[in-house]
């Protein structure tokens, strides 16, 4: 059941001809929390990756953000922590142009000891959803948009994140002008390096914009017809952005809300669908699109509570859902309206698509896209009515309190959702919730500096005055 390795070995051989300076090859995955994990091979041993695979614990996909295993549902310690095998994905052997320039990398997928795809690998989870989605008989076209902040590598004197210094200056970014070309010019070295790396690694990155806050940027990916490849591109783009930032003495963060008083960072998904003739089935003569289009939107809105724990995978994620900041806080849709949950972008009818705007930048691309495709499948299969559209009016100040806009509630809803279990399997839902619930418990057990200031040190102020 292992994938064929011949073409992948050819990819490595061809890469070594083009870049004879390569000394190491990294075989890696992106785990549940978007943390890149893997093994590094000297180039003389790198063919082992392609021939026999890389032995790796299956539980690596179930670690928390600190890299710890809490034995979720008996996966980790209780079952002896068995290995699976990581095998390269075709087309994913690439040169790493940042750092010392002596490395290559290959994105891999996990296979269990039985030879079957490992059911805790998020890349396998989305493939299971796609099996159900394929019953519609249509082909999707997917593109991710990714927002992030660039920061100084060191915190300020209070331990808080700070913006990087401007090039050739001791001054730091203090303000922004949204869509400012000057802000892009200020980070032209970084953006040019990202563009160069994406070109080398065949990542279809396209438009870059400055966003609503200082040192916040967005990079878009082009539409592709393979959903898993679209998620692969998002994983690879995150790795490029982080690597280039580090090489320039900065830090890129995909925290959903790194600053309480500034805008959050999201992961937006653009989706359209085509029939066998390549025609866009979402289009008709009106901006609201075809009946199938409206059903797809209806499905996304109806399933929004079920999948919220995937859209917002951390305590920090929920800080992003603040009214009047272009972040969805209700189940709404509309044409050319950034305040809604599912936006219908303007443009020619033949390019009709939807934009899903819920998830934070910290969402796992595979799990996020799996939830979006599940919502679309549910909507089209059941002809779900999305309700009236909200066009040319701000609805981001209308908080829907029926949504699980709190972490523990979102985990509970996901765990008890029959819909989630149908698309993601009961085993995976239970595992995901076990990992996230323990992360939540760990978060709640810690006493923060703000708690000391609020409940302890204020009492000493009169004595010290």
PyMOL commands that set and color helices and strands:
alter all, ss='L'
color gray80, all
select helices_A, chain A and resi 6-18+43-45+47-51+58-62+72-74+122-136+181-186+188-200+227-247+291-302+308-311+316-320+349-351+365-381+407-415+418-424+426-445+449-455+457-464
alter helices_A, ss='H'
color red, helices_A
select strands_A, chain A and resi 24-30+36-42+54-57+83-96+103-111+139-152+205-210+216-221+250-253+267-274+333-335+342-344+354-356
alter strands_A, ss='S'
color yellow, strands_A
deselect
rebuild
show_as cartoon
